[in-house]
Amino acid sequence: MGDCQMTFVPGVPSWATLLTGDLDVATRFYGPLLGWRFEAGPDRWGPYVRAMAGDTAVAGLSAAARHTELPNSWTTYFGTRNADDAANGVRERGGTVAIGPLDFDAGRLALAADPAGARFGLWECRENTPQTDLQPAGPGAPVWVELRTRDAFDAARFYGDLFEWLSEEDTATPFDVRWENERVVLSFEGRDAVGLYGGAIEAAADPQVRPRWNIHFQVPDVEEAVETAKKLGGRVESKAERTSQGPVAELRDPEGTLFHIIGAQT
């Protein structure tokens, strides 16, 4: 993270970070696949780079998994005005905080989990005034995140209360929370940003497919990107299928980390 180049919107996903055991392997895979170039960042927990889509920082890649007991994974960070208050709010609502809050260059962060065990991050940026627009959609950008969990309504209550998605009566809010097609959808200023899906996933053998946040990176052509991923050493978990957000495929990078790609809505 470091210099707060990312869009910082309190209450919605504002950043994504990959924890990897081999940063060189990760950059050689994600760079060609998502059209990213990389810039060096702070190395507090090992080598760290920012992924750039054009001139916009869209994600961070860290070799922290090599130096800690944290698993290889993508983590969704939610913007917050005060990371300490948000971390306390997680605990008060039955979640846990594994790391932090702690200072990280230009901000303050924490790694947490909701009551069902889905991991997520909190990010307080001290340098920038909170913005009112989501990061622009485009190739390489994380344009959609979704939670797979046991009970979407329980999740909506936890995150909605924590991040103030639901306003008091007669109080204006940029958020809209709605139920549609067996899911809860959060929109921010008219743009869908988050989906919460319920279902029986506790018995999954792979911890990465238990309650979790899934990050979706936009690509120009999903089927073409799937073939590129395979050539670069990735694996296909599910082929491209149409969703209400656009065509989506589920992939794993060469180290086995789960992530998703998504095409533009047509």
C-alpha positions as CSV (number, residue, x, y, z in Angstrom):
1,M,0.0,0.0,0.0
2,G,2.1,2.8,1.3
3,D,1.4,6.0,-0.6
4,C,-2.3,5.8,-0.9
5,Q,-2.4,5.8,-4.6
6,M,-5.5,3.6,-4.6
7,T,-9.1,4.9,-4.6
8,F,-10.1,5.3,-0.9
9,V,-13.8,5.1,-0.3
10,P,-14.9,4.3,3.3
11,G,-17.2,1.3,3.5
12,V,-16.5,-0.3,0.1
13,P,-13.6,-2.4,-1.2
14,S,-10.8,0.0,-1.9
15,W,-7.7,-2.2,-2.4
16,A,-6.6,-5.8,-3.0
17,T,-3.3,-7.5,-2.0
18,L,-1.8,-10.8,-3.0
19,L,0.3,-12.6,-0.4
20,T,2.6,-14.9,-2.3
21,G,5.6,-17.1,-1.6
22,D,7.4,-16.1,-4.8
23,L,7.0,-12.5,-6.0
24,D,8.9,-13.2,-9.3
25,V,6.5,-16.1,-10.1
26,A,3.5,-13.9,-9.3
27,T,4.6,-10.9,-11.4
28,R,5.5,-13.1,-14.4
29,F,1.9,-14.6,-14.2
30,Y,-0.3,-11.6,-13.4
31,G,1.6,-9.1,-15.5
32,P,0.9,-10.6,-18.9
33,L,-2.5,-11.9,-17.9
34,L,-4.0,-8.7,-16.6
35,G,-1.8,-6.2,-18.5
36,W,-0.1,-4.9,-15.3
37,R,3.3,-3.3,-14.9
38,F,4.8,-3.1,-11.5
39,E,6.4,-0.5,-9.3
40,A,8.4,-1.1,-6.1
41,G,6.7,-0.4,-2.8
42,P,7.5,-0.6,0.9
43,D,9.0,-3.9,2.0
44,R,8.0,-4.0,5.6
45,W,7.1,-7.7,5.4
46,G,9.3,-8.6,2.5
47,P,9.4,-7.5,-1.1
48,Y,6.3,-5.6,-2.3
49,V,5.2,-4.2,-5.6
50,R,2.2,-2.2,-6.8
51,A,0.3,-3.4,-9.8
52,M,-0.4,-0.6,-12.2
53,A,-3.1,-0.7,-14.9
54,G,-2.0,2.3,-17.0
55,D,-1.3,5.0,-14.5
56,T,-3.6,3.7,-11.8
57,A,-2.4,1.5,-8.9
58,V,-5.0,-1.3,-8.7
59,A,-3.4,-3.9,-6.4
60,G,-0.4,-4.9,-4.3
61,L,1.7,-8.0,-4.4
62,S,3.7,-9.0,-1.3
63,A,6.1,-11.8,-0.6
64,A,4.9,-11.9,3.0
65,A,3.7,-15.4,2.7
66,R,7.4,-16.5,2.5
67,H,8.2,-14.8,5.8
68,T,5.0,-15.4,7.8
69,E,2.6,-18.2,8.5
70,L,-0.1,-16.5,6.3
71,P,-1.3,-18.5,3.4
72,N,-1.0,-17.5,-0.2
73,S,-4.2,-15.6,-0.9
74,W,-5.9,-12.5,-2.3
75,T,-7.3,-10.1,0.4
76,T,-10.0,-7.5,-0.2
77,Y,-9.4,-4.3,1.9
78,F,-12.3,-2.1,2.8
79,G,-11.7,1.6,3.2
80,T,-12.4,3.0,6.7
81,R,-12.0,6.4,8.3
82,N,-10.5,4.9,11.4
83,A,-8.9,1.5,11.4
84,D,-8.8,1.2,15.2
85,D,-12.5,1.9,15.5
86,A,-13.3,-0.5,12.7
87,A,-11.2,-3.3,14.3
88,N,-13.0,-2.8,17.6
89,G,-16.3,-3.0,15.6
90,V,-15.2,-6.3,14.1
91,R,-14.6,-7.8,17.5
92,E,-17.9,-6.4,19.0
93,R,-19.8,-8.0,16.2
94,G,-18.3,-11.5,16.6
95,G,-15.4,-11.3,14.2
96,T,-11.7,-11.6,14.9
97,V,-8.7,-9.4,14.1
98,A,-5.5,-11.4,13.3
99,I,-3.1,-8.6,12.6
100,G,-3.1,-4.9,13.6
101,P,-4.2,-2.3,13.4
102,L,-0.7,-1.1,12.7
103,D,0.9,1.7,10.9
104,F,1.9,1.0,7.3
105,D,3.6,4.0,5.7
106,A,0.8,6.4,4.7
107,G,-2.0,4.6,6.5
108,R,-3.1,2.1,9.0
109,L,-4.3,-1.4,8.3
110,A,-5.6,-4.6,9.9
111,L,-6.4,-8.1,8.8
112,A,-9.7,-9.5,10.1
113,A,-12.3,-12.2,9.7
114,D,-16.0,-12.1,9.9
115,P,-18.0,-14.4,12.2
116,A,-18.1,-17.1,9.5
117,G,-14.4,-17.0,9.0
118,A,-14.1,-15.0,5.7
119,R,-10.9,-12.9,5.8
120,F,-10.8,-9.3,4.8
121,G,-8.7,-6.2,5.4
122,L,-9.2,-2.7,6.8
123,W,-7.4,0.2,5.4
124,E,-7.2,3.8,6.7
125,C,-5.4,6.2,4.4
126,R,-4.0,9.2,6.2
127,E,-2.7,11.1,3.2
128,N,-5.8,11.3,1.0
129,T,-9.2,12.7,1.7
130,P,-11.8,9.9,1.3
131,Q,-13.1,9.9,-2.2
132,T,-16.7,9.6,-3.4
133,D,-16.1,7.6,-6.6
134,L,-15.2,4.0,-7.0
135,Q,-12.1,3.1,-8.9
136,P,-12.9,3.3,-12.7
137,A,-13.6,0.0,-14.4
138,G,-11.1,-1.1,-17.0
139,P,-8.8,-3.9,-18.0
140,G,-6.7,-5.1,-15.0
141,A,-8.9,-3.3,-12.4
142,P,-10.7,-5.2,-9.5
143,V,-14.3,-4.2,-10.5
144,W,-16.4,-6.6,-8.5
145,V,-16.0,-8.5,-5.2
146,E,-18.3,-11.1,-3.8
147,L,-18.6,-13.0,-0.5
148,R,-19.4,-16.7,-0.4
149,T,-20.7,-17.6,3.0
150,R,-23.3,-19.6,4.9
151,D,-25.9,-16.9,5.3
152,A,-26.0,-13.8,3.2
153,F,-28.4,-12.0,5.5
154,D,-26.2,-12.6,8.5
155,A,-23.2,-11.3,6.5
156,A,-25.2,-8.2,5.3
157,R,-26.0,-7.4,9.0
158,F,-22.4,-7.8,10.0
159,Y,-20.8,-5.7,7.2
160,G,-23.7,-3.3,6.9
161,D,-23.5,-2.4,10.5
162,L,-19.7,-2.3,10.5
163,F,-19.4,-0.1,7.5
164,E,-22.6,1.9,7.9
165,W,-24.2,0.6,4.7
166,L,-27.6,1.1,6.2
167,S,-28.5,4.7,7.3
168,E,-30.8,5.9,10.0
169,E,-34.2,7.2,8.9
170,D,-34.1,10.4,6.8
171,T,-30.3,10.2,6.7
172,A,-28.8,10.4,3.2
173,T,-26.4,7.6,2.2
174,P,-24.4,6.7,-0.9
175,F,-25.2,3.0,-0.4
176,D,-28.0,0.9,-1.5
177,V,-28.5,-2.6,-0.2
178,R,-31.0,-4.9,-2.1
179,W,-32.0,-8.5,-2.3
180,E,-32.1,-10.1,-5.7
181,N,-31.6,-13.5,-7.3
182,E,-30.8,-15.2,-4.0
183,R,-28.1,-12.7,-3.0
184,V,-27.5,-9.4,-1.3
185,V,-26.1,-6.6,-3.5
186,L,-24.4,-3.4,-2.3
187,S,-24.4,-0.5,-4.7
188,F,-22.4,2.7,-4.2
189,E,-23.6,5.8,-6.0
190,G,-25.6,3.7,-8.4
191,R,-22.8,1.2,-9.3
192,D,-22.8,-2.4,-8.1
193,A,-19.8,-3.0,-5.9
194,V,-20.3,-6.1,-3.7
195,G,-22.4,-9.3,-3.8
196,L,-23.1,-11.5,-0.8
197,Y,-24.0,-15.1,-1.6
198,G,-25.2,-17.7,0.9
199,G,-25.0,-21.5,0.6
200,A,-23.5,-24.7,2.0
201,I,-19.7,-24.3,1.7
202,E,-18.4,-25.3,5.1
203,A,-17.5,-28.9,4.0
204,A,-15.1,-27.8,1.2
205,A,-11.8,-29.6,1.5
206,D,-9.8,-26.6,0.3
207,P,-9.7,-23.7,2.9
208,Q,-9.6,-21.3,-0.1
209,V,-13.2,-22.2,-1.0
210,R,-14.7,-22.0,2.5
211,P,-16.3,-18.6,3.5
212,R,-14.3,-16.1,1.5
213,W,-14.1,-12.9,-0.5
214,N,-13.6,-13.4,-4.2
215,I,-11.9,-10.6,-6.2
216,H,-12.8,-10.2,-9.9
217,F,-10.3,-8.5,-12.2
218,Q,-11.6,-7.2,-15.5
219,V,-10.2,-8.5,-18.8
220,P,-11.2,-7.6,-22.4
221,D,-12.0,-11.2,-23.3
222,V,-12.6,-13.9,-20.6
223,E,-12.1,-17.0,-22.8
224,E,-8.9,-15.6,-24.3
225,A,-7.6,-14.7,-20.8
226,V,-8.4,-18.3,-19.6
227,E,-6.1,-19.6,-22.4
228,T,-3.4,-17.1,-21.5
229,A,-3.6,-18.1,-17.8
230,K,-3.1,-21.8,-18.8
231,K,0.0,-21.0,-20.9
232,L,1.4,-19.0,-18.0
233,G,1.1,-21.9,-15.6
234,G,-2.3,-21.2,-14.1
235,R,-5.2,-23.6,-13.7
236,V,-8.8,-23.3,-14.5
237,E,-11.3,-24.0,-11.7
238,S,-14.4,-23.2,-13.7
239,K,-14.7,-22.1,-17.3
240,A,-16.3,-18.9,-18.4
241,E,-19.9,-18.6,-17.5
242,R,-22.4,-15.8,-17.8
243,T,-23.5,-14.0,-14.6
244,S,-25.5,-10.8,-14.0
245,Q,-22.2,-8.9,-13.6
246,G,-20.7,-10.2,-16.9
247,P,-18.8,-13.4,-18.0
248,V,-16.7,-14.9,-15.2
249,A,-14.1,-17.6,-14.9
250,E,-12.5,-19.0,-11.7
251,L,-8.7,-19.5,-11.9
252,R,-5.7,-20.4,-9.8
253,D,-2.3,-18.9,-10.3
254,P,0.9,-21.0,-10.5
255,E,1.1,-21.2,-6.6
256,G,-2.5,-22.3,-6.4
257,T,-4.1,-19.0,-5.2
258,L,-7.7,-18.6,-6.2
259,F,-9.0,-15.6,-8.1
260,H,-11.5,-14.6,-10.7
261,I,-11.6,-12.7,-14.0
262,I,-14.6,-10.9,-15.4
263,G,-15.5,-9.4,-18.7
264,A,-17.4,-6.2,-19.3
265,Q,-21.2,-6.4,-19.1
266,T,-22.8,-6.5,-22.5
